[in-house]
Amino acid sequence: MSEILSREQTDRPIPGGIEVRRLAYSDLPAVISIERRSFPTPWSLAMFVLELSKPSGICLAATRGDELAGYVVCSRYDQVWHLMNVAVSPDHRSHGVAGALLRKLFDEGRGKLPFTLEVRVTNRRAIGMYEYFGFRSAGVRPRYYHDNGEDALIMWLD
């Protein structure tokens, strides 16, 4: 993993009063609200329930005060962690929420397996964040997104 994920850095207090914990079924109404405001083709409630029910996955919630600020869903496949979904409430963007979620995710999955993800090729902000954490481009999945046929950039973190 990159130097950015050192123990010293992941143990620092998270700025802005952000706390990261396991995502719970009781978080799902807030998750669905964030999901619908964040994506043109949001996941269904059933998709989140399925991911939460997988014992090998890592699903995390970030809170600020009593409010769910964001979440990450990561599934373990045979020899890889697949980062499935990352979203931050529009009210909490640009406050370190996604970074806090990813740091905790990498801390929990560190050294075990590489990570992979797909991201819209036009989502420069997300791509920049993933590159900051050490992800590198590994190709494109043509017409991956069904809503508009947009390509997905495949990224890996070893």
PyMOL CGO cylinders between C-alpha atoms (Angstrom):
from pymol import cmd
from pymol.cgo import CYLINDER

trace = [
    CYLINDER, 0.00, 0.00, 0.00, 1.07, 3.55, -0.45, 0.3, 1, 1, 1, 1, 1, 1,
    CYLINDER, 1.07, 3.55, -0.45, 2.72, 5.58, 2.26, 0.3, 1, 1, 1, 1, 1, 1,
    CYLINDER, 2.72, 5.58, 2.26, -0.53, 7.48, 2.68, 0.3, 1, 1, 1, 1, 1, 1,
    CYLINDER, -0.53, 7.48, 2.68, -2.01, 4.50, 4.48, 0.3, 1, 1, 1, 1, 1, 1,
    CYLINDER, -2.01, 4.50, 4.48, 0.59, 4.21, 7.19, 0.3, 1, 1, 1, 1, 1, 1,
    CYLINDER, 0.59, 4.21, 7.19, -0.57, 3.30, 10.71, 0.3, 1, 1, 1, 1, 1, 1,
    CYLINDER, -0.57, 3.30, 10.71, 0.41, 6.77, 11.92, 0.3, 1, 1, 1, 1, 1, 1,
    CYLINDER, 0.41, 6.77, 11.92, -1.93, 8.43, 9.45, 0.3, 1, 1, 1, 1, 1, 1,
    CYLINDER, -1.93, 8.43, 9.45, -4.92, 6.13, 9.94, 0.3, 1, 1, 1, 1, 1, 1,
    CYLINDER, -4.92, 6.13, 9.94, -4.79, 6.57, 13.73, 0.3, 1, 1, 1, 1, 1, 1,
    CYLINDER, -4.79, 6.57, 13.73, -5.02, 10.37, 13.54, 0.3, 1, 1, 1, 1, 1, 1,
    CYLINDER, -5.02, 10.37, 13.54, -8.31, 11.96, 14.59, 0.3, 1, 1, 1, 1, 1, 1,
    CYLINDER, -8.31, 11.96, 14.59, -10.58, 12.52, 11.62, 0.3, 1, 1, 1, 1, 1, 1,
    CYLINDER, -10.58, 12.52, 11.62, -11.15, 16.23, 10.90, 0.3, 1, 1, 1, 1, 1, 1,
    CYLINDER, -11.15, 16.23, 10.90, -14.57, 17.82, 11.02, 0.3, 1, 1, 1, 1, 1, 1,
    CYLINDER, -14.57, 17.82, 11.02, -16.13, 15.57, 13.64, 0.3, 1, 1, 1, 1, 1, 1,
    CYLINDER, -16.13, 15.57, 13.64, -16.41, 12.62, 11.25, 0.3, 1, 1, 1, 1, 1, 1,
    CYLINDER, -16.41, 12.62, 11.25, -16.74, 9.18, 12.80, 0.3, 1, 1, 1, 1, 1, 1,
    CYLINDER, -16.74, 9.18, 12.80, -16.46, 5.97, 10.78, 0.3, 1, 1, 1, 1, 1, 1,
    CYLINDER, -16.46, 5.97, 10.78, -18.16, 2.77, 11.89, 0.3, 1, 1, 1, 1, 1, 1,
    CYLINDER, -18.16, 2.77, 11.89, -19.76, -0.35, 10.43, 0.3, 1, 1, 1, 1, 1, 1,
    CYLINDER, -19.76, -0.35, 10.43, -22.82, 0.31, 8.28, 0.3, 1, 1, 1, 1, 1, 1,
    CYLINDER, -22.82, 0.31, 8.28, -25.97, -1.08, 9.91, 0.3, 1, 1, 1, 1, 1, 1,
    CYLINDER, -25.97, -1.08, 9.91, -29.34, -2.11, 8.54, 0.3, 1, 1, 1, 1, 1, 1,
    CYLINDER, -29.34, -2.11, 8.54, -30.84, 0.78, 10.49, 0.3, 1, 1, 1, 1, 1, 1,
    CYLINDER, -30.84, 0.78, 10.49, -28.74, 3.17, 8.32, 0.3, 1, 1, 1, 1, 1, 1,
    CYLINDER, -28.74, 3.17, 8.32, -30.42, 2.04, 5.12, 0.3, 1, 1, 1, 1, 1, 1,
    CYLINDER, -30.42, 2.04, 5.12, -33.14, 4.74, 4.92, 0.3, 1, 1, 1, 1, 1, 1,
    CYLINDER, -33.14, 4.74, 4.92, -30.43, 7.44, 5.05, 0.3, 1, 1, 1, 1, 1, 1,
    CYLINDER, -30.43, 7.44, 5.05, -28.24, 5.43, 2.66, 0.3, 1, 1, 1, 1, 1, 1,
    CYLINDER, -28.24, 5.43, 2.66, -31.07, 5.24, 0.11, 0.3, 1, 1, 1, 1, 1, 1,
    CYLINDER, -31.07, 5.24, 0.11, -31.62, 8.99, 0.41, 0.3, 1, 1, 1, 1, 1, 1,
    CYLINDER, -31.62, 8.99, 0.41, -27.92, 9.72, -0.26, 0.3, 1, 1, 1, 1, 1, 1,
    CYLINDER, -27.92, 9.72, -0.26, -27.84, 7.13, -3.05, 0.3, 1, 1, 1, 1, 1, 1,
    CYLINDER, -27.84, 7.13, -3.05, -30.78, 8.73, -4.87, 0.3, 1, 1, 1, 1, 1, 1,
    CYLINDER, -30.78, 8.73, -4.87, -29.21, 12.19, -4.64, 0.3, 1, 1, 1, 1, 1, 1,
    CYLINDER, -29.21, 12.19, -4.64, -25.81, 10.94, -5.78, 0.3, 1, 1, 1, 1, 1, 1,
    CYLINDER, -25.81, 10.94, -5.78, -26.32, 8.62, -8.75, 0.3, 1, 1, 1, 1, 1, 1,
    CYLINDER, -26.32, 8.62, -8.75, -28.42, 8.62, -11.93, 0.3, 1, 1, 1, 1, 1, 1,
    CYLINDER, -28.42, 8.62, -11.93, -29.10, 4.88, -11.47, 0.3, 1, 1, 1, 1, 1, 1,
    CYLINDER, -29.10, 4.88, -11.47, -29.14, 4.34, -7.70, 0.3, 1, 1, 1, 1, 1, 1,
    CYLINDER, -29.14, 4.34, -7.70, -28.87, 0.97, -6.04, 0.3, 1, 1, 1, 1, 1, 1,
    CYLINDER, -28.87, 0.97, -6.04, -32.07, -0.55, -4.71, 0.3, 1, 1, 1, 1, 1, 1,
    CYLINDER, -32.07, -0.55, -4.71, -32.68, -1.31, -1.05, 0.3, 1, 1, 1, 1, 1, 1,
    CYLINDER, -32.68, -1.31, -1.05, -32.36, -5.01, -1.89, 0.3, 1, 1, 1, 1, 1, 1,
    CYLINDER, -32.36, -5.01, -1.89, -28.83, -4.46, -3.27, 0.3, 1, 1, 1, 1, 1, 1,
    CYLINDER, -28.83, -4.46, -3.27, -27.70, -2.85, -0.02, 0.3, 1, 1, 1, 1, 1, 1,
    CYLINDER, -27.70, -2.85, -0.02, -29.34, -5.57, 2.07, 0.3, 1, 1, 1, 1, 1, 1,
    CYLINDER, -29.34, -5.57, 2.07, -27.53, -8.21, 0.00, 0.3, 1, 1, 1, 1, 1, 1,
    CYLINDER, -27.53, -8.21, 0.00, -24.14, -6.52, 0.46, 0.3, 1, 1, 1, 1, 1, 1,
    CYLINDER, -24.14, -6.52, 0.46, -24.68, -6.03, 4.20, 0.3, 1, 1, 1, 1, 1, 1,
    CYLINDER, -24.68, -6.03, 4.20, -25.57, -9.71, 4.57, 0.3, 1, 1, 1, 1, 1, 1,
    CYLINDER, -25.57, -9.71, 4.57, -22.23, -10.89, 3.12, 0.3, 1, 1, 1, 1, 1, 1,
    CYLINDER, -22.23, -10.89, 3.12, -19.96, -11.80, 6.04, 0.3, 1, 1, 1, 1, 1, 1,
    CYLINDER, -19.96, -11.80, 6.04, -16.80, -11.28, 3.99, 0.3, 1, 1, 1, 1, 1, 1,
    CYLINDER, -16.80, -11.28, 3.99, -17.58, -7.72, 2.90, 0.3, 1, 1, 1, 1, 1, 1,
    CYLINDER, -17.58, -7.72, 2.90, -16.72, -4.40, 4.49, 0.3, 1, 1, 1, 1, 1, 1,
    CYLINDER, -16.72, -4.40, 4.49, -19.54, -1.85, 4.66, 0.3, 1, 1, 1, 1, 1, 1,
    CYLINDER, -19.54, -1.85, 4.66, -18.79, 1.39, 6.49, 0.3, 1, 1, 1, 1, 1, 1,
    CYLINDER, -18.79, 1.39, 6.49, -20.73, 4.50, 7.47, 0.3, 1, 1, 1, 1, 1, 1,
    CYLINDER, -20.73, 4.50, 7.47, -19.38, 7.97, 8.13, 0.3, 1, 1, 1, 1, 1, 1,
    CYLINDER, -19.38, 7.97, 8.13, -21.34, 10.18, 10.48, 0.3, 1, 1, 1, 1, 1, 1,
    CYLINDER, -21.34, 10.18, 10.48, -21.10, 13.83, 11.48, 0.3, 1, 1, 1, 1, 1, 1,
    CYLINDER, -21.10, 13.83, 11.48, -23.05, 14.28, 14.67, 0.3, 1, 1, 1, 1, 1, 1,
    CYLINDER, -23.05, 14.28, 14.67, -26.23, 12.24, 14.39, 0.3, 1, 1, 1, 1, 1, 1,
    CYLINDER, -26.23, 12.24, 14.39, -26.33, 12.43, 10.59, 0.3, 1, 1, 1, 1, 1, 1,
    CYLINDER, -26.33, 12.43, 10.59, -25.15, 9.82, 8.10, 0.3, 1, 1, 1, 1, 1, 1,
    CYLINDER, -25.15, 9.82, 8.10, -22.70, 11.71, 5.90, 0.3, 1, 1, 1, 1, 1, 1,
    CYLINDER, -22.70, 11.71, 5.90, -21.55, 8.89, 3.59, 0.3, 1, 1, 1, 1, 1, 1,
    CYLINDER, -21.55, 8.89, 3.59, -20.90, 5.20, 3.14, 0.3, 1, 1, 1, 1, 1, 1,
    CYLINDER, -20.90, 5.20, 3.14, -18.71, 2.69, 1.37, 0.3, 1, 1, 1, 1, 1, 1,
    CYLINDER, -18.71, 2.69, 1.37, -19.55, -0.86, 0.28, 0.3, 1, 1, 1, 1, 1, 1,
    CYLINDER, -19.55, -0.86, 0.28, -16.70, -3.22, -0.52, 0.3, 1, 1, 1, 1, 1, 1,
    CYLINDER, -16.70, -3.22, -0.52, -17.09, -6.91, -1.44, 0.3, 1, 1, 1, 1, 1, 1,
    CYLINDER, -17.09, -6.91, -1.44, -14.47, -9.57, -1.19, 0.3, 1, 1, 1, 1, 1, 1,
    CYLINDER, -14.47, -9.57, -1.19, -14.10, -11.84, -4.16, 0.3, 1, 1, 1, 1, 1, 1,
    CYLINDER, -14.10, -11.84, -4.16, -11.66, -14.72, -4.48, 0.3, 1, 1, 1, 1, 1, 1,
    CYLINDER, -11.66, -14.72, -4.48, -8.40, -12.76, -4.61, 0.3, 1, 1, 1, 1, 1, 1,
    CYLINDER, -8.40, -12.76, -4.61, -9.54, -9.12, -4.61, 0.3, 1, 1, 1, 1, 1, 1,
    CYLINDER, -9.54, -9.12, -4.61, -11.52, -6.47, -2.74, 0.3, 1, 1, 1, 1, 1, 1,
    CYLINDER, -11.52, -6.47, -2.74, -14.02, -4.82, -5.10, 0.3, 1, 1, 1, 1, 1, 1,
    CYLINDER, -14.02, -4.82, -5.10, -15.00, -1.31, -4.10, 0.3, 1, 1, 1, 1, 1, 1,
    CYLINDER, -15.00, -1.31, -4.10, -18.64, -1.39, -5.13, 0.3, 1, 1, 1, 1, 1, 1,
    CYLINDER, -18.64, -1.39, -5.13, -20.13, 1.89, -3.95, 0.3, 1, 1, 1, 1, 1, 1,
    CYLINDER, -20.13, 1.89, -3.95, -18.90, 5.10, -2.34, 0.3, 1, 1, 1, 1, 1, 1,
    CYLINDER, -18.90, 5.10, -2.34, -21.21, 8.05, -1.76, 0.3, 1, 1, 1, 1, 1, 1,
    CYLINDER, -21.21, 8.05, -1.76, -21.22, 11.20, 0.31, 0.3, 1, 1, 1, 1, 1, 1,
    CYLINDER, -21.22, 11.20, 0.31, -24.30, 13.30, 1.02, 0.3, 1, 1, 1, 1, 1, 1,
    CYLINDER, -24.30, 13.30, 1.02, -24.25, 16.50, -1.06, 0.3, 1, 1, 1, 1, 1, 1,
    CYLINDER, -24.25, 16.50, -1.06, -24.39, 18.45, 2.23, 0.3, 1, 1, 1, 1, 1, 1,
    CYLINDER, -24.39, 18.45, 2.23, -21.12, 16.87, 3.42, 0.3, 1, 1, 1, 1, 1, 1,
    CYLINDER, -21.12, 16.87, 3.42, -18.99, 16.83, 0.27, 0.3, 1, 1, 1, 1, 1, 1,
    CYLINDER, -18.99, 16.83, 0.27, -15.53, 18.41, 0.33, 0.3, 1, 1, 1, 1, 1, 1,
    CYLINDER, -15.53, 18.41, 0.33, -15.21, 17.88, 4.09, 0.3, 1, 1, 1, 1, 1, 1,
    CYLINDER, -15.21, 17.88, 4.09, -13.04, 14.73, 4.11, 0.3, 1, 1, 1, 1, 1, 1,
    CYLINDER, -13.04, 14.73, 4.11, -15.85, 12.20, 4.43, 0.3, 1, 1, 1, 1, 1, 1,
    CYLINDER, -15.85, 12.20, 4.43, -14.86, 10.01, 1.45, 0.3, 1, 1, 1, 1, 1, 1,
    CYLINDER, -14.86, 10.01, 1.45, -11.21, 10.10, 2.49, 0.3, 1, 1, 1, 1, 1, 1,
    CYLINDER, -11.21, 10.10, 2.49, -12.08, 9.05, 6.04, 0.3, 1, 1, 1, 1, 1, 1,
    CYLINDER, -12.08, 9.05, 6.04, -14.16, 6.15, 4.70, 0.3, 1, 1, 1, 1, 1, 1,
    CYLINDER, -14.16, 6.15, 4.70, -11.41, 4.99, 2.37, 0.3, 1, 1, 1, 1, 1, 1,
    CYLINDER, -11.41, 4.99, 2.37, -8.70, 5.21, 5.05, 0.3, 1, 1, 1, 1, 1, 1,
    CYLINDER, -8.70, 5.21, 5.05, -10.77, 3.03, 7.37, 0.3, 1, 1, 1, 1, 1, 1,
    CYLINDER, -10.77, 3.03, 7.37, -11.57, 0.60, 4.55, 0.3, 1, 1, 1, 1, 1, 1,
    CYLINDER, -11.57, 0.60, 4.55, -7.91, 0.24, 3.61, 0.3, 1, 1, 1, 1, 1, 1,
    CYLINDER, -7.91, 0.24, 3.61, -6.94, -0.14, 7.25, 0.3, 1, 1, 1, 1, 1, 1,
    CYLINDER, -6.94, -0.14, 7.25, -9.39, -3.05, 7.63, 0.3, 1, 1, 1, 1, 1, 1,
    CYLINDER, -9.39, -3.05, 7.63, -8.40, -4.72, 4.36, 0.3, 1, 1, 1, 1, 1, 1,
    CYLINDER, -8.40, -4.72, 4.36, -4.70, -3.81, 4.37, 0.3, 1, 1, 1, 1, 1, 1,
    CYLINDER, -4.70, -3.81, 4.37, -2.17, -6.32, 3.15, 0.3, 1, 1, 1, 1, 1, 1,
    CYLINDER, -2.17, -6.32, 3.15, -4.70, -9.05, 2.51, 0.3, 1, 1, 1, 1, 1, 1,
    CYLINDER, -4.70, -9.05, 2.51, -5.74, -8.47, -1.09, 0.3, 1, 1, 1, 1, 1, 1,
    CYLINDER, -5.74, -8.47, -1.09, -5.56, -5.77, -3.77, 0.3, 1, 1, 1, 1, 1, 1,
    CYLINDER, -5.56, -5.77, -3.77, -8.50, -3.42, -4.36, 0.3, 1, 1, 1, 1, 1, 1,
    CYLINDER, -8.50, -3.42, -4.36, -10.26, -2.72, -7.64, 0.3, 1, 1, 1, 1, 1, 1,
    CYLINDER, -10.26, -2.72, -7.64, -13.11, -0.45, -8.74, 0.3, 1, 1, 1, 1, 1, 1,
    CYLINDER, -13.11, -0.45, -8.74, -14.88, 1.01, -11.73, 0.3, 1, 1, 1, 1, 1, 1,
    CYLINDER, -14.88, 1.01, -11.73, -15.59, 4.73, -12.03, 0.3, 1, 1, 1, 1, 1, 1,
    CYLINDER, -15.59, 4.73, -12.03, -17.21, 6.81, -14.75, 0.3, 1, 1, 1, 1, 1, 1,
    CYLINDER, -17.21, 6.81, -14.75, -14.52, 8.16, -17.08, 0.3, 1, 1, 1, 1, 1, 1,
    CYLINDER, -14.52, 8.16, -17.08, -16.08, 11.64, -16.72, 0.3, 1, 1, 1, 1, 1, 1,
    CYLINDER, -16.08, 11.64, -16.72, -15.95, 11.60, -12.90, 0.3, 1, 1, 1, 1, 1, 1,
    CYLINDER, -15.95, 11.60, -12.90, -12.64, 13.47, -12.67, 0.3, 1, 1, 1, 1, 1, 1,
    CYLINDER, -12.64, 13.47, -12.67, -13.14, 14.36, -9.01, 0.3, 1, 1, 1, 1, 1, 1,
    CYLINDER, -13.14, 14.36, -9.01, -13.51, 10.71, -7.95, 0.3, 1, 1, 1, 1, 1, 1,
    CYLINDER, -13.51, 10.71, -7.95, -10.66, 9.60, -10.22, 0.3, 1, 1, 1, 1, 1, 1,
    CYLINDER, -10.66, 9.60, -10.22, -8.41, 12.23, -8.67, 0.3, 1, 1, 1, 1, 1, 1,
    CYLINDER, -8.41, 12.23, -8.67, -9.30, 11.05, -5.17, 0.3, 1, 1, 1, 1, 1, 1,
    CYLINDER, -9.30, 11.05, -5.17, -8.63, 7.42, -6.05, 0.3, 1, 1, 1, 1, 1, 1,
    CYLINDER, -8.63, 7.42, -6.05, -5.29, 8.36, -7.61, 0.3, 1, 1, 1, 1, 1, 1,
    CYLINDER, -5.29, 8.36, -7.61, -4.42, 10.26, -4.42, 0.3, 1, 1, 1, 1, 1, 1,
    CYLINDER, -4.42, 10.26, -4.42, -4.90, 7.00, -2.52, 0.3, 1, 1, 1, 1, 1, 1,
    CYLINDER, -4.90, 7.00, -2.52, -2.63, 5.14, -4.95, 0.3, 1, 1, 1, 1, 1, 1,
    CYLINDER, -2.63, 5.14, -4.95, -5.10, 3.60, -7.41, 0.3, 1, 1, 1, 1, 1, 1,
    CYLINDER, -5.10, 3.60, -7.41, -3.86, 3.32, -10.98, 0.3, 1, 1, 1, 1, 1, 1,
    CYLINDER, -3.86, 3.32, -10.98, -5.77, 3.01, -14.22, 0.3, 1, 1, 1, 1, 1, 1,
    CYLINDER, -5.77, 3.01, -14.22, -5.83, -0.48, -15.73, 0.3, 1, 1, 1, 1, 1, 1,
    CYLINDER, -5.83, -0.48, -15.73, -8.15, -0.09, -18.69, 0.3, 1, 1, 1, 1, 1, 1,
    CYLINDER, -8.15, -0.09, -18.69, -11.69, 0.78, -19.68, 0.3, 1, 1, 1, 1, 1, 1,
    CYLINDER, -11.69, 0.78, -19.68, -14.96, -1.15, -19.66, 0.3, 1, 1, 1, 1, 1, 1,
    CYLINDER, -14.96, -1.15, -19.66, -16.82, 0.15, -22.73, 0.3, 1, 1, 1, 1, 1, 1,
    CYLINDER, -16.82, 0.15, -22.73, -20.45, 1.21, -22.24, 0.3, 1, 1, 1, 1, 1, 1,
    CYLINDER, -20.45, 1.21, -22.24, -20.41, -0.05, -18.62, 0.3, 1, 1, 1, 1, 1, 1,
    CYLINDER, -20.41, -0.05, -18.62, -23.06, 2.34, -17.30, 0.3, 1, 1, 1, 1, 1, 1,
    CYLINDER, -23.06, 2.34, -17.30, -26.55, 1.45, -18.50, 0.3, 1, 1, 1, 1, 1, 1,
    CYLINDER, -26.55, 1.45, -18.50, -28.14, 4.86, -17.97, 0.3, 1, 1, 1, 1, 1, 1,
    CYLINDER, -28.14, 4.86, -17.97, -26.11, 6.58, -20.68, 0.3, 1, 1, 1, 1, 1, 1,
    CYLINDER, -26.11, 6.58, -20.68, -23.67, 4.01, -22.09, 0.3, 1, 1, 1, 1, 1, 1,
    CYLINDER, -23.67, 4.01, -22.09, -20.68, 5.76, -20.53, 0.3, 1, 1, 1, 1, 1, 1,
    CYLINDER, -20.68, 5.76, -20.53, -17.39, 3.90, -20.24, 0.3, 1, 1, 1, 1, 1, 1,
    CYLINDER, -17.39, 3.90, -20.24, -15.94, 2.93, -16.86, 0.3, 1, 1, 1, 1, 1, 1,
    CYLINDER, -15.94, 2.93, -16.86, -12.31, 3.38, -15.94, 0.3, 1, 1, 1, 1, 1, 1,
    CYLINDER, -12.31, 3.38, -15.94, -10.96, 0.26, -14.18, 0.3, 1, 1, 1, 1, 1, 1,
    CYLINDER, -10.96, 0.26, -14.18, -8.59, 1.12, -11.34, 0.3, 1, 1, 1, 1, 1, 1,
    CYLINDER, -8.59, 1.12, -11.34, -6.41, -1.06, -9.08, 0.3, 1, 1, 1, 1, 1, 1,
    CYLINDER, -6.41, -1.06, -9.08, -4.59, -0.59, -5.80, 0.3, 1, 1, 1, 1, 1, 1,
    CYLINDER, -4.59, -0.59, -5.80, -2.03, -3.25, -4.87, 0.3, 1, 1, 1, 1, 1, 1,
]
cmd.load_cgo(trace, "trace")
